[in-house]
């Protein structure tokens, strides 16, 4: 039986991956802070799990859905770098290391873009805290030069699925009549259905010729205006009050998050995946919204 190790495997994406890999007959090992699984400070058990593994997927890291005070910023930063470094050292300690190591990254690494899309080859890296986290995260990952393990960084857009993730607060906003545009509404919303993210992992796993950085985003991003229109239509809500920037700033303080999550324009295209031949199961947002709100 082939073995998959999922680090940070108890969240929204990790639980989905665990179920899907199990359905395919894989032996799934989870590394987590929870004592129900392999804990991070047990290096021997981590190395043992990684021995002869087909795949290591690292999803670990503190959620960015919080206020960016110094304490949270430090935890966001360190949770990504520390876990990546711990996994890298564990892979190096293996006699038969994982064939492939896929490490999370983020499409937020690119600049705010309303003028053109960002691809892996011509996308412009942005500035600010979130970008600094992403660039340091990728550097810590690729600084490990692993002769027997293929390395892939997944620059993942906003993940949409039925049982959690970012769609939940959007649903509540829409339900209570607040499903209008956020800010000016022109900012691009790059997203990916969680099933496509899983299928991309399988696709990359089985392509020995592919490594490096990949944008994991559906090929048809939309504006915030279109996103909210689709949500209202699917939920049969006839109107939505717009939320100007000043209102979002006040609301973000109240619910302890940051406006960057809705105001930054993420215009990200999966250029390398499409050129490699990956076909999206959910390329358009209307079919995705319909699927996850059923």
Secondary structure, 3 states (H helix, E strand, C coil): CCEEEEECCCCHHHHHHHHHHHHCCCEEEEEECCCCCEECCCHHHHHHHHCCCCEEEECCCCCCCCCCCHHHHHHHHHHHHHHHHHHHHHHHHCCCCCCEEEEEEEHHHECCCCCCCECCCCCCECCCHHHHHHHHHHHHHHCCCCCCCEEEEEEECEEEECCEECHHHHHHHHHCCCCCCECCCCCEECEEEHHHHHHHHHHHHCCCCCCEEEEECCCCCEEHHHHHHHHHHHHCCCCCCCECHHHHHHHHHHCCCCCHHHHCCCCECCHHHHHHCCCCCCCCHHHHHHHHCC
